[in-house]
C-alpha cells in the first residue's frame, strides 16, 4: 500500500540510519520497525507488596507515574480484608 506520512526529523534520521545499516529501503525499515513495536511485550508494572500484603507502587526515585494498567491490575485482584487486620 502506498501512503504519505510525516515524521519528526529525529525519527526520520533514525529510520534512515536503520535502513542503511540493514540494507533496506526506508519503507522496508519503517515497516520492520513498526512490526517490532507491535510484537514487543508489554512491560509488567512495578507493583510491590508491603509485608502485610498492601499493594505499593515504586519507591521515590523510580517512575512516579501511576498508570491505568497498574490500577486495572490491582482492581482485578480479590480484596482480602484479613491481610490488613
N, C-alpha and C positions, 0 to 999 in steps of 0.2 A: 504494500500500500504506500502510496506517495502522499506525504503531508509536509506542511511547513511548521516549524516550531521556533520559538525564541528562547535562547539560552543565556544565562548570565555569562559574562566574559570568562570568569574563572572556571565555570562548568565546561564551557566550550574548549578552553585551553586544556583542561584535564582530559576530556574525551578525545581531543586531537592527539595528545601525547600517548594516551592509551592505545588509540588506533595505530599509531606509528609503531609502538613497541610490539604490538601483536600482529602487525602486518595486515590490518583490516581497513576497510573504508570507514569513514566517520559514521555512516549509517549503521554498519555492522557493529561497530564499537558501542554506539548508543543502545542498540538493540540488546547486545550482550550484557551491558551494564544494568539495564532495566530488568532483564531476566534474572540476573544475580541478586538484585534487590528484592525481587518477588520471592525468590527461593530462600532468602536469608531467614533464619529462625528468629522469632520474636524473643527478645531478651526477657528473662524472668525478673519480675520486680523484686527488689531487695527488701523483703518484709521479714523482720526478725520477731522473735517472741521473748518476752521477759520470763524470768524463772517461774512466774505463776501463770504463764500462757497468754498474757495480754499482748495483742499484736503491736509491734513497734516499727516505726519507719526508720530509715537510715539515720545514724547519729549526725550531729553537726559536722560540717566539713565535707560530707557526701552530697549527693544531689538532694536538694531541699524541696524538690517538686513532688507533690503527691499526684500521681496520675490516675486517670479514670480506671485503668487496668488494675491498679493497686486496690482501689476502693471496691471494684466489682469482685475481685478475688476474695477480699475479706467478707463482703456481703454474702458470698456463696457458701462460706463456712458456717457450720452449725454452732450456735452460741451455747456454751455450757456454763451457766452461772456458778456451778460448783468450783470451777477453775479460779474464780475471782473472789471466793469467800475467804 
